[in-house]
């Protein structure tokens, strides 16, 4: 009996462990079976909808593994790569849905769908996304301001569009160009070897990102803010690179560095806003550009927003962050690719330098930027660089019960429609309809002359005719970016400084090519080289 009792005592834990192991195994098997079945079924549904004929059909949802959550984990942790993979696999022109636990995003790249979306401003409204995701989630605008934006009394169209357009076109654009030019020339010059010899640049992307961001910040907001806030540029880019995570509403605990950077940005902008207001009340500012209060654009925006309900210094600081974000997040990386693609092509380098030299102004020791921006080659360079490297998104929200994309597909109210502009620019069927000659080189490669056309014996000219839904790096329709001319000129001004005032060489052109990113790797987000591109710089000697 003692032996038997002992045996039973030993077996009980073993049996319990076996049962527990069996239960765990069953749970694991059940989860795997559910996930596999979900994947099989969702794949079947996707292809059935895509291949079927019908009317008023909701676009198919990309296959997923987890019921309920669907694509939530993918979107939360690697949204850029996930969207890129989906576009590579399913981006044949069929609209498709990404679903993050009920938050639906419809992705479109077909120019007919895009044209239909951007011209329907009332049914496809950008404002819900701007107010809730951009101003609220990304810029940290207080709820009082969001409530005003969403109210019937809201009227910010003038400040957001007409006012910006007024200050970034014509003679006002010329003032911004001059400030950018002088700032870039000074700050880059301060980094050079005093003997006139070559100065090494270990990482050309970081070099240009710092100097161009610095120049944009000073041009818009003045010198005092930048000089008293030395971490401005680093904090700004930490914030920019976390854009998708802010959009998804990730909490502070998930992205503490990004939240901390935004806190510092907003705190410094509040101080700047208060100081600027005090000076304006005392009529102590230069209304064109002031070292403390910044540009006329920034000063007038502060004044206009201060008159709106719910816009204390907290709301105004969020708008200031939005202004600086808008002036740098796209234009600065694009400027790097302007410069880099020009420097590594001997032919393009020679031609661009020739254009720059033709428009030099010896009297002012500057350049005639207005004339430069109308040169066909520079216009095409700008368009092609933004087409291939501007990994931004245009977003609209469906505000009607149902919006018809075409005869087959309709999107329900509340769905966010995303247009990945780089992918729209690489959608070959769209180009085949309007500009077949532009397909002489693959759309996933850079070709500076892609937007040049010639009529018989006439000289080449720039043309984007018929491409409004294919090349739309700065949005489209009524809500096309009002500051796009300044964004273009940031690149052209930087080219004149880097190539006209200074001389830059890539140390190993062929080696650097191996660092080129694949533009099809991500759905959106800043495109940067895969490693450091080494270069060298010196002051140009005539």
N, C-alpha and C positions, 0 to 999 in steps of 0.2 A: 504493500500500500504506500509505503513511504516513497518507494521508487516511482510508482505511478503518479503520486501526488507531485513529486518533483518534476516529473516529465510534463505534466499538465501545466505546472507553473511556468515552465520554460516555453511551452508552446503558445501560451496566451499572447505574450508580446509579439511573437512571430506571426501569429494569425492576425493580430491587430495591424501589424505593419503591412502584412500582405493585403488586408482589406483596404488600408489607407492607400497603399501603392496602386491597388486595382482601381480605387475611386479616382485617384489623381490621373491614372492612365486613361480612364474613361472620360474624364473632363477634357484632357488634352486631345484625345481622339475626337470628342464631340466638337470642340472648338475648331480643330483642323477641318473636320467634315463640313461644318457650317460655313467656314471661310471659303473652302474650295467650291462648295455648292453655290455660294453667293457669287463667287467669281464666274463660274460657268453660266449661271442664270443671267447675271448682269451683262456678260459678254454677248449672250444670245439676244437679250433685249436691245443692246446697242446696235448690233448688226442688223437685226430685224427692222428697227426703225430707220436706220440709215439706208437700207436697200429697198424699203417698201415705198409704195406710192400712196399719196394721201393728201389731205388738206387740213390745215389748222392743227398740225402735229407739233408737239413739243420736241425740240432737238434732243437727240439721244444723250444719255448720261454715260460718261466714260466708265468702262468696267471697274469694279472695285471688289475688295476682299471682305470688308467688315460691314455688316448690315447696320443701318442707322447712322453710324459715323461716316461711312462711305470714304471720302477722300480727306477727312479732317486731319489725320496725322500727317499725310503727305503735304498738305497745304501749310500746316503749322511749322514743320521742321525743315522742309526743303522745297518750298513752293516754286522757286525759280527753276530748279532742275526738273521738278515734276511737271510743270507746265511746258517746259521745253520738250520733254520726252513725249508728252501728250500731243504736242503740235507736230513733232516728227512722225508720230505713228498715225494720228488721226486728222492731221491738218490738210486734208485734200480739198478743202472748201466747204465741207459739211460743217455747219455749226454744231458745237457739242457743249455739254454741261459738265462742270466740275461742281461737286456738292460737298461742302464741308459741314456735315451734320445739320443739314437744312438750309444753310446759306448757299444759294445757287449762283453760279457764275456761268454765263454763256460766252463762249469764246468764238469770235468770228474773224475770218481773214479774207473771205471772198469780197472783191470790190463792190459787187452789186448789193450784198448785205450791208457793207460799210456805208455805201452811199445812201441807202434807205434809212439807216440808223442815224447818221449825222445830220440829215436834212429834216428829220422829224423832231425838232427841238422840244415840242410840248410832250409828245408821247415818249420820247427818249431824252430825259432830262439829266444833265450832268450834275445839277445842284444837290440832290440828295447825297450823292457820293462825296461831293466837295464839302458839304456842311458836316456830315457825320464822320466820314473817314479821314478826309484830308485835314480839315480845320479842327475837328474834335479829336479823333484818335491819333493823328500824326503830329499836328502842331500844338496840341494841348490847350486848345481854346476853351475858356470857361463855358459852362452850360448857359449862362445868361446871354452870351453872344450867339451860341448855337440856336437858342430859342428865338432870338431876333431874326437870324437868317431864315429860319423855317416859318416865320410868321407872315401873314398877308401884308403887313406894313413894311416888310423888308424891301430895301431898294439899294443894293450894293453894286448893281450893274455898272454904274458910272465909274465907281472907284476901281472895280476889278477889270474893266475893259477899256472904256473910253479914256479914262485918266492915264492909265499905263500906256496906251497907244499914243496919246499926245506927247508923253515924255520920252518915248523910245522911237520916234520918227522925226524926220525933218531936222531942223537946226538943233533941237533938243538932243537928238541922237548924236549929232556931231559933238556936242559938249561931253556926253558920256564917253564917246570914242577917244576924245583928247585926254580926258582924265585917265582912262584905262591905259592909253599909250604911255603917258608920262609916268604913271605908277609902275607899270611893268618895266619900262626902261630903267627906272631908278633902282627898283628892288633887285632885278636880275644883275644890273651892273655892280651892285654892292657885293655880289657873291664872287666876282671874277678876280683872277690873279692880277695884281696891280702892275705887273711887268708887261702885260699884254700877251702872255703866253696862254696856251690852252689850259682851261680849268676842267677837271674831270667831273662828270655827272654820273654817279653810280646807278641811279634809277631815274630815267627821263620822265616816266609817268608821275612819280612822286614829286619831282622837281617842278613840272608844269602845273600839276594839281595845286601845289602850295602857292606858287606865284600868281596863277590866274585867279584862284579863289581870293587871295589877299587883295588883288587889284579890283575885283568885282565888289568885295566888301567895302573897300575904301571909296570906290566910285559911288556906291549907293548910300552908305551909312556914315561916311566920314572917317577921319583918321583917329580921333580920340578913342572911340569904342574899340577899334582894332588894337591900338597901342596899349590900352589899359586892360585888355582881355587877351593875353597871349595864347590861350588855348582855344580861341574862337574857331580856327580852321580845323583843328583836330576834333573838337566837339561837334562841329557842323557835319563832318564826314562820318563820324560815328553815328550820328542821327540819320543821315541820308542812307547809309548802308543797312539800317534797320527798318527801312520804310515798310517792307512787306510784313514784318513782325508787328509793327504798330497798326497797320491796316487790319490785321487779323485780331487785334484786341488782346494780344498777349499781355499778361500782368507784369508788374514791375519785378516780381521775383524771377520771372523767366528771362528778362533782358535788362538786368540792373544797370549795366554800363550805358546802354542807350538811353534809359530814363534819366540817369544821372547827368549825362551830357546835355539832354534837352532841358533839364532843370537849370543847369548853369547858363545855357543859352537864353532861356526866358528870363532868368533873373537879371542878367546883364542888359538885356533889351528893355526891361522895365526901368532900370536906372537911366539908360540912354533916353527912353521916351520921356521920362519926367524932366530930365535936364533939358532936352530939346524943347519941350513945351514951355518951360520957364524962360528960355532965351527968346522964343518966338513972342511970348507975351510982352517982353521988354523991347521987342523990335531990334534985337541984337544979333540976328542971323543974316548971313548972306543968302538970299533966297535962291540963288542959282546953285551954289554948292558951299557948304559950311563945314569946317573941320569937326565941329561937334554935332551939328544937327543933320549933316549929310546933304544929299542931293535935293534939288527942288522936288523931285518925285517923292522922296521919303518924307520931306517936311510937309508937303501938301496932303499926303496920305494920312499922316499922323493927325493933322488938323481935321480932315474929313471924317475919320473914324471916331475921333473924340466927340463929335457931335451926334453920334448914333447911340440909341439906347443900348445899355448893357456893355459898353465899350470903355471900361476903365483901363488902367495900364496893363492889366493881365490880358485882356482881350487884344489890346493893341500890340503887345509883345508877341502874341501868337501870329498876328498878321505880319509883323516884321520878320519873324522866322519864316513865314510862308514866302515873303518877298525874296529873302536871301536864298532860300531853298530853290525857288523858281529860277533864280539867276545863276545857279551853280550846278545843281544836281545833274542836269542834262548837258548844259553848254560846256562845262569844264572837261569832262571826259571826251566829248566830241572834239574839243579843241586839241587835246593830245593827239587824237587820230588825224586831224587836219595836218598837224605838224609832222607826225611820224610818217604818214603815207607820203607826204611831199619829200621829206628828207631821204627816204630810202629808195626813191626812184630818181635816177640821174636825169632822165628826160623831164619828168614833172618838176623836179627841183629847179632845173634851168629855166623852164617856161614860167613858173610861178615867180621866181626871182626877177625875171625880166619884166613881168607885170608890176611887181612892187617897185622896181627902180624907175619905171616909166612914170609912176605917180608919186615920186618923192617931191617934196617941197623944200628946196634949199633955204628959202627965207625963214620958214618956221622950224626947219630941221625936223619936220614931221612928214606925214603922207596925206594925200587927198583920199580919204577913206570913202567918201560918197562915190567917187569915180571908180575906186577899186571894187566896190561891191556890185557894180554893174558889169564888170568884165565877165564874159561868158565862161571862161575857164574857171574862174573863182566861184561863180554861181554854181557851176556843175560840181565842182569840188565840194562845196558846201552841201548840196543836195545829196550827192552820193555818200558822203561821210555820215550824214544824219540818217540816210536810208539804211545803211548797213550797221551802224554802231549805236544808234539811239534806241536803247532797249527800254523804252518807256511804254506806258499803257494809256490808251484813251478809254474812258469809262462813261457809260450812260446807264441810267436806271429806268426801267419800264414803269410808267406812271398810269397807263391805261389798263383796263382788265386784260387785254391781250394785244400784242403788237405783232403784226405779220412781217416777217423778214422777207418772205417770198411766197409763192403760191402754195408751198408745202409747209414750211415751218412758221410757227408762231410762238411767242415767248410770253409767259404769264406775268402779271403785275408783280412788282417787287424784285424781279430778277435783275441782277447787275450784268450788263453786257460789256465785255472786255475786248478791246481791239489791241492786240500786241503789235505795235507799229512796225517793228523790225521785221516780224514775220509777214505782215501785210506787204511790206516792201520786197520780200523774197518770194512772193506767191506768183509763180511764173504764168499761170493762166490769165491773171489780171494784166500782165504786160503784153501777152500775146494779142489781146483784144485792142490795145491802143498804141503800142510801141514795140513792134517785133524786132526792130533793129537794135534795141537796147539789150536784147538777149544774146548778142554776139559773144558776150562773156557771161559765165554763170553768175546768177544773182547772189550766191553766197560768197562771192569774191568782190574785191574792190576794183572799180574802174572809174577813174576820175572823169572821163569823157562821156559817161553813160547818158547824161542829160543834154548833150550837145547834138544839134540837128543842123543840116545844111539843105538849102533849097537850090539845086542846080549849081550855078557858079558863085552864088553868094557865100559870104563868109559864114563860118559856123556860128550859131547862136544858141543861147540857152533856152530850153523849153520844158515846161512841166505840164503842157496842155494835155488834158485827158487823164491825168495821173492823180487827181485830187483824192481818190479813194485807194490809191496804191502807195503813193509817197505822202504820208501824213504824219511826219515825225513831230509836228507841232499842233496836232489835232486837226479838226476840220469843222466845216459848217459855221454856224453863228458863234461858236465858242472856240474858234481857232485862237491859239496863244497870242495875246495882244503884244507880248514882248519878244516875238520871234525875230524881229529885225535886230534888236540888241543882242540876242543870242547868236545870230549869224555874225555880227560885227565883233563879238568877243573873239571868235576864232580868227577872223581876218586881221584884227588888230594884233593879236598874238603872233600870227605869221609874219607881219611886218617887223615886229620887234625881234623875233628869233632869227629871221633871215635877212632883214634889212639893216637893223642896228647892230646885231650880233651875227655870229656865224656858228652853226651847230653841225656836228658830224656824228653819225651813228658809228660806234667803234667797230662793230662786227655785224654788217647788214645781213649776211646769210645766216649767221648764228642766231640773230634776233628773230628771224622769220620763224624759227622753230618754236618761238614763244607766243606766236599768234594764237589768240583764242578762236575757237570755233563759234561763229555767231549763232549756230543752231543748237548750241549746248543748253542755253537757258531760255526760258520764255520771256524774261525781262530782267532788269538789273544792270548795273554798271559793267561794261565790258572793259577788261584790263588785260595786259599781257600776262602770260602764265609765269613769268619771272621778270627779273630786273633787266631793262634794256639800258645798257651803258652807252654814254655819249660824252662828248666834250664840247666846250663852248669858249669862244673868245670874242672880243670886240672886233667888228668888221673894219678892215682898213681899206680905204679906196685905193 
